[in-house]
């Protein structure tokens, strides 16, 4: 019997983008036991996934040798390294089984950032790159989006939360203004203008994100209910599942929305499509500018290298509101 370890320690988007591979594993090898190995903070993203036997979580402060000891006890036949980090490389040494990985295209990414010359060749989104780690298992992507499965308790908590705020049965737009790095954040005055435009389009408005995004979300205006930092990962997914649309930057929340089937308008600035992280969904629109200085980094930085941040500053709220209207019509 196949007993497969799928290893991806972080982060939100990267973990969710592995789920098309998990779906393909279950379809092609229905009797296989598939285990997902990740950080405990990321475990809620896959705990409810029916394509898995179990989720093995690396606990805070736990040594990789202790995690490896737990994994060896499973007697895995195959290990899919979907991370390519020092930790996952250590597991490849410490847990005996047939291991394989995938290419992160680091050389092509570096060339594109430094010279703006695209040497990627055929465009392959990250969810499909993960399939390179499963060559020996005879898998192929089905083109369908990621899947974020939700527990009943998360859905029930959000149903109560929406009801308490008079949003039960009302169309609302979710806004995710935050990002780990400043150059991935759309200017706050654009968010404020967009919020007013969406309100005039008869949307209620809910801001989502992590605790670090709460202060930023509080500046969006009085018409926006600030839920940033209030929900767990599962609850955030449940809230997104009830939203009519999400407007977001290049963040994990964007992938959470595609995972629950919510339409997404995504704003991309310093990062570009060849990197592979555009929304993996047909119900998504990417808004981006055509600037010679893009891309300037792989994950965003604290300051625009040229000092102007035009990649996001030049994206006007009118354009984004129109994208929402087209997508949700």
N, C-alpha and C positions, 0 to 999 in steps of 0.2 A: 504494500500500500504506500502511496505517496504521502509524505508528511512534510509540508512545505513551510519554511519560515520566510515571511516577508518583512524586511527590516527597513523602516523609515522613522527616524527619531523625531523629526520636526520638519517644517513648521506647519501651520494650519493648512495653507494651500497645497504644499507639497504632499502632505499626508492624504488629503482628499483626492488629489490627482492620481493617487495609486489605485483608487477604487475601480476604474474600468478594467485594470489588470485583475483585481480580485474577482470581479464579475466573470471575466473570461476564464479564469482558473476553475471556477465552480461549474461553468457550462461545459468546458472541455474535459474536466476530470471530476465528475460529480462525487466520486467516492474519496477524493483526496481530503486529508486533514490540513487545513490552511490556518496558520497562526500569524498574527501581526505583532511585530515587536516595535515599540515606540516609547517615548517618554510618557510618564503618567499624566502630565498635563495635556497631552494630545490624545490620550486614550478615548475620551468621550466622542471623538470624531469617528471612531470605528467600532465602538463597543456594541452597537446595535446592528452591525452589518451581518446579514444572514449568511454571507459567503465565508464567514470565519468560524472556526471551532472555538477560538479563544484569542484574547489580546494579552500579550505579555508585556507588562509595563516596567520600564526602568525607573525606579523610584528616586526621588531627590537624594543625592549623596551616595547612592548605591555604586559600588565598584563594578566595572565592566566584567571583572572576573567572576563576581557573584552572579551577575545576570547570565554569563556564559554557563555557569554551573547549572542554573535552572533550565537553560535551553538544552543542554546536553541530555538532561533527563528525558526530554521528549523523544529522543531518537530520530531526529529529522533526517529525511533522505535528501532534501534540497534546501538551499538557502538562497534567497534572492536579495542581493544587496541593492536596495533602491535609494541609498543615501550617498555612499562613497565618501564617508567621513572617517576620521581616525577611529571612532567607536565602532563603526560597522566593519572596518578593516580588522580591528582587533577580534571581533566575533568570528570573522572568517578564519582566523588562526586558532581560535579557542574552541570552536564548535565544529566537530568533524561532520561534514556532509558534502554534497556536490554544490559548490557555491558558484554564482555568476553575478555579474553586475551590468551596468549600462554606461554609455559615454555621456558625460556632462557637456561635451563640446566646449571645453574651456579655452582651447586654442582659438577656435572660431569666434568665441565671445570676446576674447581679448583683442583680436584683430579688428573686430567690428567697432569696439569701443575706442580703440586707439587710432585707427586709420579710416573708419567708416566704410571699409570695404567688406562686403558680405561674402564670406567663403564657406558659409554653412552648407551650400548645396541645396538639396531638396529639403523643404521645410517639414520638420517633424515636431509636433507639439510634445511637451514633456510627458503627458499621459501615454503617448505612443512610444516615447523613448524608453519608458519603463519596461515595455515588452521585450526590449533587447536582452534584459536579464533573464527572460523566460524562453529563450530560443529553443532549448532542449525539450520544452514542454508543449510545443506545437500550438502556440496561441496566436491569435490575431485580434486587433482591436475592432470593436463593432461601431465605432464612431459616436456612440451615445455618451452623454455627459457623465461627470462624476456622480456619486450617490452618497448622500449624507442621511443616514437612517436615524429617525428620532424616536425616543422613548415616549410612551403615553404620558408619563409624569411631566415631561417638558412641554408637550402640547397642552396639557391641562393647565399648567401654571401660566402659559402665555394666553390661553383663552380667558382666564380670570383677569389677568393684567389688562388685556384689551377691553374687556367688559367694564372694569373699574374706571377706565379712562374714556368711556363712551365711544370706543372704536370698534366694537363688535358689529360686524356686518358693513363697516365703512371701508372704502378703498383708501389705503394709505401707502405712501412712498417711504421706503427706508433710505436713509442717508448715512454714509460711512465716510466722514471727512478725515479720519485719522490715517496715519501711516507711520511706520517705524522711523523713516527718514524724511527730512523736511522736503527734499526735492520731489518726493512722490505726492505731496499734499497740494491739492488745488487751493488757490488763494481763498482766504476766508470770506472776503467781500464777494467773491463769485458764488460761494455757497449761500451766502445770505440773500443774494439776488435770486438765485435759483429757487430757494425755499419760498420766496414770495411768489414767484411765477407758478410753482407747483401748487401753492395754496389757491391761487386764482384759477387753476385747472381743477379745483375741487378735491385735491388730495389732502388728507390728513398727513402729518409728517412725524416720523420717528427717527431719531438719531441712534445709531448702533456703533459698537466698538468696545474696546477694552477699557480698563480703569484709567490708563494713560490718556485716553481720548476724551474723557469726560469734560475736562475744562475747555478743550477746543469745541466740543459739541455744544457747550452752554452758550457759545457766542453766535449760534446760528439764528437766533431770534426767538421771540416769545411764541411763535406759531409752531415751533418744533418741540416735541416731547423728547427730552434727553434721557435715553435709556443706556447710554454708553457706560460700561462697567457694572451695570445692574444685573446682567444675565450671565449664566453659565454658557459654555459652548453649545450644549444641547438646546438651551432655551433661546439662544441667539438664532440657531437654525430654525427653531419652531416659530419664532417671530418673523424671520425671513420668509418662511413657507406661507405665512398669512399676508405678506406684503404684495401689492400689485406690481411693484418694481423696486429695484435697488439701484441707487446711483453711488458709485464707489470709485476710489482710485485702485491702483494695482496692489491689492491687499488680500489677506486671507478671507475676509468677509465676502469678497467677490466670488471666490470659489465655493464658499458655503452656500451662497445663493444659487449658483448653478447646480449644486448638489441636491437642493430641495425643489428645483424646477422653477425658480423665480426669475423673471426677465431681468437682465442686467444691462445698465449703461455704465461702461467702464472708462475712466479717464486715464490715459497713459501719457507720461511725460518723458522721464529719463530712460525708460526701458522700452523695448520694441518687440515686435512679433517674433523675429527669429530666435529670441531667447527661449521661446516656447511656453510662456505663461499667460497668453491671452485666454479669456474665458473659453473653456472647452464646451461650448454649447451653441446651438443654433438660435436660441432665444437671447442673444446678447449682441450689443452694439459697442464697438470700441470707438471712442472719440480721441483723436490725436492730431498733432500738428506736423507738418512736413518741414522740418528744420534740418539744416546741414549738420548741426551740432549733436543731433540724436544718433545713437544713444551716448550718454556720457558716463554711465556706470551700470553695473550689473544689478544692484539692489537699491539704488538711491544713495544720496549723501546728505550731509547737513547743510551744504551750501552749493548753489549753482556754480560750476567751475568758471563760467563766463560772467556771472554776476547778474544775469537778467531773468532767468527762470521763465523764458518765453514759452518753453514747451508746454507748460500748463497755464501760465498767465494769459496766453493768447487764445485759449479756449474760452469762448464767451458763454455765459449762462443761457442766452437765447438758443444757441446751437445745441446745448445739452437738453434743454426743455423740449426742443423740437425732436430730438432723438428719443426721448421718453414717449412723446406723443405717437411717433411712428411705431415704436416697438410694442406699445401696449394697445394700440388701436385694434 
